[in-house]
């Protein structure tokens, strides 16, 4: 269990990393800093899990893969998923 927690923390850190992390013009959370908007990530994981009919673990893996493929922070991907679920 401890190994999984460490792997999860490191994977999140790796997915949030961007080259140019020392550039002060890059917003917090976009250049390798740990983003503190995890509530959005958890909410989007639940939404995605329900939408796809998969476990929460599978939904989180898919969301991380999508964020990585798009080259964006995990929280930005989570916000996009949540924005599609809210009524206009």
Secondary structure, 3 states (H helix, E strand, C coil): CHHHHHHHHHHHHHHHCCCCCCCCCCCCCCCCCCCCCHHHHHHHHHHHHHHHCCCHHHHHHHHHHHHHHHCCCHHHHHHHHHHHHCCC
